[in-house]
Amino acid sequence: MTEKNILVADDQQEVCDLIKQMLEIEGYTIFQAFNGKEALEVVQNSPIDVAILDIKMPVMDGIEALKKIKQMDASIEVLITTGFSDFKTLKQTVDDYGAFDYLSKPFYRDELIHVVHNAFLKRDFNLQKDRTDLKGRIAQLEKDFIKKNRELRETQIKYKNIIEENADSIIIVTKDGIVRFVNSAGEALFDKKREKLIGESFGFPLMARETTEIEIISKDGNIRTVEARLSETEWEGEMAYLASLRDITDRKQMEEQLQQSLVHIKKSMEGTIQVVSMIVEKKDPYTAGHQQRVADLARAIAEEMGLSKERIEGIYMTGVIHDLGKVSVPTEILSKPGEITATEFELIKNHAQEGYNILEKIEFPWPVALIVQQHHENIDGSGYPLGLSGKEILLEARIMCVADVVEAMASHRPYRPALGIDTALKEISHKKGILYDPEVVDACLTLFNEKGFQLA
């Protein structure tokens, strides 16, 4: 017969002993405590079924002990006893704190036995219910396990089919480089049956999380370029690599052909730009070589500033034709000796906008039309044709502006002799941050003063 263990906790020794005598006669095993703290120690160390707690105890009262006992083992049924007739407090212990029932001192033996018996009935009912619920949960877990296992198998088959039918070659390789699995595409790529491949060395470096290109020689001696992507995986309980191989031979050949086409197009474009430049210089022979020298200086400034190769190339190409709009200016004005009139200057100023109008419909890989349009804009907004300022002006145009000013001042013009490079550098230095971008000016000064740059 299973023991029925009861904890009796009361700060009065005689009360504890009296309750113990009454209950031992009924076959219960009694544990005693004389305050709430001792009661918790008994619960912690002994298999208690029912606890009888007096409310008023030293160190820790019965209500606090009740709360903690329920936290330790919610299956323990707790009875509260008290010598006070505070039925509100007694009712609260049942409703709010989980006590099974209460006894008001003094109580009769039959009353005690009846309440304790009911407490055990309730505990047995709850335990039986828990066991029934547990059986139900176990049965449900078994069903869930069977279902999940079936789903897992279906998923495994699904992914196996995906891997097998994948257009990329999928190969599983051990950390030692031995092939353990090959799909159908892998057989085709290596021109071998998987039985011949499995167990052999993979033969290529294993670098997880990196994409590399490898070359495979087919039976007919042709070299195939293959893109390999490796990732870490697990195979039969051990770390391995999953190699995804894609034949990119055709793509590489197309890329090479495309690159050759781009080189050809670029050369054609450069030739066209040079022809346009020559047309402009035929129109204005007094500035022959001006565009080329501006292009060379602008490119050098851009390199000094650390711009990308693509932007530097765009700046150079634009420099070669930056005065294209001058084809719209009468030759007699461009080559006029001596001072020009205000009206004539307005016609010359028009060349930046005219150059933009000619170039805007042409699809260059750089903002050529905008650079041409803005190369006479000043960062204080005093330039033309749009009166842009600061960062509204493309950096490429700010570079072209400085290069254009330096070359123009250092070279001969119909209306004046050459002013010289020193005067040109003083001009941009004096107006740095006013008309000209400070960073561009600094790069230009460094070229001439420190790196020996000279206009051709």
N, C-alpha and C positions, 0 to 999 in steps of 0.2 A: 504494500500500500504506500502511495506517495505521501511524503511528509507535507503537512500544512504548517507553514512557518508564519508566525505573527510577531511583529515588533510592537512593544508597548513602551511609549515614551512619556514620562511624567516626572516632574521635579520632586514629587513626594514618594519616598521609598515605599511607604505602607500602601499607597494606592497601586503602585506597580506590582507589588507582591500580591495584593488582593486580586487584581485582574489576572495575574499569572495563575493563581490557584484555581480560579473559576474556569479558565480556558484549558488548563492542562488536564482537568477532569474529562473534558470533551475530546482529548486526544491531540490537541494542538501543541506544537513546539513553540516556546516563547523566548524571544530575545528582548532584553531590557536596555533602556537608555534613559538618562535623567536630564537631558536638554536636547535642543534641536541639532546641535553640532554632532553629539554622540549618535543621534538617530541616523544622520547621514552616513557616518562611518560604518554603522551596522549594515545599512542598505548596500553600501559599497562592497562590503566583505562577506555578506551572507545572502542566501537566496530567499528573500522576503516576499510573501504573497499578499499579506494584508498588514497595514500599519495603523496603530491606534495612537493618536497624538493629542496631548493636552495643549490647548492654545497658549496658556500662560506658563512659559518656561524660561529660565535664564539662558544667557549666551545667544540663543536663537529661539524665537517663539515657534509655536506649532504651525502657524500659517506660512511663515517663511520656509520652514522645513517641508511643509506640504508642497509648495511650489518647486523646490529643488528636487524632491523625491520624484515628482512627476516628470521633471526634466531628465532624471537619471533612468527611470524605468516607468513608462506610462501605464504598464499593465498592473502595477501595484495599486490595490484598492485602499483608500485612506479613510479612516473614521476619525472624527474630531470630538474630543471631550472637553468640557469646561464646567467650572463651578459657577459661572456667571450666567444670568438669564438674558444675555444679549442675543436675541433671536435673529436680529438683523445681520449681525456678524456671522452667526452660525449659518444662516441661509446663503450669505455671500461666499462662504468657503465651499459650499456645494455648487452654487450656480456659476461662480467666476473662477474658482481655483481647482475644480475637479475633484473635490472630496465626494466619497460615495454617500456618506450619511453623517449624522452627528448624535452624540449622547450628552445629555445634561446631567451633571452630578447633583445629587447622588442618583445612581441608576441601579436597577434590580438585575440579578444574575440572569433571569430569563430574557430580560430586555437586551442585555449584552450578547447572550448566546444567539438570540434571534438576528440581531443586526450583523454579527460576525458571520453567521451562516449565510445570510443573504449576500454579504460581500464576496464570499467564496463562490456562490452560485453565479454572481455577475462576472467574476474573474474567469471562471471556467467557461462561461458562455462566450466571453470575448476571445479567449484563447482558441476555443473550438472554431469560432467564426474566422479568426485569423488563419488557422490551419486550413479551413475550407477555401478561404480566399487565396492562400498560398498555393494550394493544389490547382486552383483555377488559373492562377498566374503562371504556374509551371506548365500547365497544359497549353496555355496560350503562347508561352515562350517557345514550346516545342513546335507548335504550328507556325509561329513566326520564323523559327530557325529553318524549318523545312522549306517555307516559302522563299526566304532570303537565299538559301542554298540553291534552290532551283533558279532564282533570278540571277544568282552569281554564275551558275553554269551557263545560262542563256547568254549572259553578258560576255563570258569568256569565249563562247562559240561565235558570238557576234563580232567581237574584236579580232578573233582569229581570222574570221572571214574578211574583215576589213583589211587586216595586215596582208593576208594572202592575195587579195585582189588589188592591193595598192599599186599604183603605177610606178612608185618609187621602189627601189630595192631595199628591203628591210633585212638586216643581218644582226643577230645577237652574237656578241663576242665576249669571251671571258676577260678578266683583268690581265690574264697572261697572253691574250691575243688569239685564243683558239675559237674558231667558229662553232656555235652551238645551234643556230637556227638560220634558215635562209628561206625567203618567200619565193614565189614563182618569178617575180620580176628580177630577183637576184640571180636565179638560174639563167635567165635570158641574158643578163648583163655580163656574167662571167662565162656564159656559154658552157655551163657544166650542170649536171644534175646535183641536187642538194646532197645526195648521199656521198658524192665525191668531195663536196665542199666542207660538210660538217666534220669536224675533227682536225681540219687543216689549219695552218696559221693564216690569220687575216692578211698579214703582209704589209700593212700600212700603219703609220703612227696613230696612237689612240690619244686624242685630245678632246676631253669632254667639254661641252658647251662652246665649242668653236666650230666654225665652218671653214673647211679647207677644200682645196682642189687636188685630186689625185688623177693619175693617168693609168689607164688599163690597156694592155695590148691584147687585142682579140686574136682568135685563131688565124684569121687571114692577114695578120700583121698590122692592121690599122690601129692607130692610137685613139682611144676614146677619152675625152676629158669628163671627169665625174666630180660633181659637187657632193662632199661628204659632211654630214652633220651628226655629231655624236652626243648622246646624252646618257647619263648614268641610269641604270635600271637594276632589277634583280632577276636572276634566272636560277630556278631550282634552289632558292634559299641563299644564293651567293651574289655578291656584287658583280655586275657585268655592264657592258656598254651596248646601247641600241644604236646601230649605225644606219642612217637613212641616206641612201645613195641615189643621186639623180644624174642621168646622162645629159650633160649640157654641151656636148660637142657641136650640135647644130647651132645652139644659141651663141657659142663662142665664135663660130665662123661668121654668123650674122653680125655680131658686135664688131669683128674685125673689118668686115665689109662696110659697115656703117661708119666706122672710124675713118676708113679710107675715103669714104664719100664726104665726110665732114671736112677732112683735110683739103680735099679738092674744092669744096664749096668755099672754104675759108680763103684758099689761094685766089679763087675767082673773085671773091668779095674784095680782097686786098688789092687785086689788080684794078678792079672797077673804081675803088676809092682813090687809087693813085691817078687814074685817068681823070676823075673829077677834079682832083687837086691841080692837075696840069691845066685843065680848062680854066680854073679860077686864076691861076698865075698868068695864063695867056691874056686874060682880061685885064690884069693889073701887074704888068711886068716889073714895076718898080718894087713890088713886094715879093718878087720871085724868091722862093726858098723860105719865106716867112712861116707858112703853115707847117712845113717839115721841121723847122727849128723849134717852133712852139710845141709840136707833137713830141719831139725828143726831150725837151725840157719838162713838159708836163709828165711824161712817162717817168723821168728820173725823180721828180718830186714825189709822185705816187709810190715809187719803190722805196724812197727814203722814209715815207710815212707808214710803210708796212702794209699797204693795201694788197688784196688778193691778186693772184695772177690774172684772173678773169677781168677784174675792174681795171687793172693796169693796161691790159690789152685794149679794152674799150676806150680808155682815155687816149691812148696813142692813136687809134683809128679815127676817133673824133677830131683829134688835133690836126690830122692831115687835111681835113675838109672843114674846119671850123668856120672859115670865112666864105663858104660856098655861096651864101646869100649875096655876096658882092657882085655876082653876075647880073643882079637887077639894078646895080648902080651904074650910071653912065661912065664910060671910060674917061671922058674928059675931066670928070670930077675926081676920079681915083688917081689920075696922073697929073692933076693940076699943080703947078709949082706955086709956092707962096701960100698965103693964108686963104682958107676957104670960108665962104659965107655961112651964116646960121642956117639958111635954107639948104645949102649943100650938105652941111653937117647932119641935118635931120634925115636927108636921103641916105647918107652913109650909115647912120644909126639904124636905119631900116634893115640892114643886111642880116642882123641876128634873127629877126622875125621871119624874113624871107627864107633864110636857110632852114628854119624850122618848118615852114610851109612846104618846102621842097622835100624834106626828109621824113616828115611825120608818118607818111603812109608806107614807108619801107620798114620791113620787120628785121631790125638788127637784133643781135643778142645782147645789146647794151642800149642804154637810153641816149642814143646819139642825137636825136632831134632836140631833146630837152637840153642837153649839154650845149649844143650850138645856140639854142635860143637864150640860154642864161649866161653865156660866157662874158657878158659885159655888165652883169648885175653886181652891185656892191653890197657888202654886208650891212651897211647903214641905210640901205633902201634908196640910195641916190643913183643907182645904175639904170639901165634900160635893157629890154623894152617894157618889162612888167613892173619894175620898181620893187622887186623882191628883196627881202632882207634876211640876215642870219641863216638859220637852218632851213628856211624856205628854199634856199638855193642848194642845188645838188652839190655834194662834195666835189664831184668830178668837175662841175662848172666853176667852183671856187678855185680849184687847181688850175684849170684852163685860163681863168682870168689873170692870175699872177704870172703864169708863163707867157701869156699874150702881152702883158704890160712890159715885162722885162725884155722880151725880144724886140718889141716895137721901139722902146726907148733906146736900146743898144744899137739899132740898125738905122740905116739911111731911109728917109722918106722924101717924097717930091717937094714937100713944103719946108723941110729942114734937114740939116746934116745929122749924122748919128750922134747921140748924146753920150754914148759909152756905157759899158756895163756897170761902172761904179755909180754913175748917176741913177741908173735903173734900180740898183740894189738899195740906194739911199731912199728912193721914192717908196718902194714897198716897205722898207723898214720904218720910215717916218709915218706911213699911213696904215701900219699894222694894227688891226683891231678897229680901224675906222672904215676903210674901204675894203681891206683885204683880210682874209681869214688868218689869224695869228699862227695856227699850226702849219698852214701851208707856207706862210712867209718864212717861218723858222726853218722848215725843211729846205726851202729854196736857198736861203742864206748859207745853210750848212753845206749844200752842194758846191757853191762857188767859193766860200771862204775856207772850208776845211777839206773838201774832197777834190778840189781842182777841176770842177766841171767847167766846160767851155762851150759856148754856142758854136755850132759847126759853121 
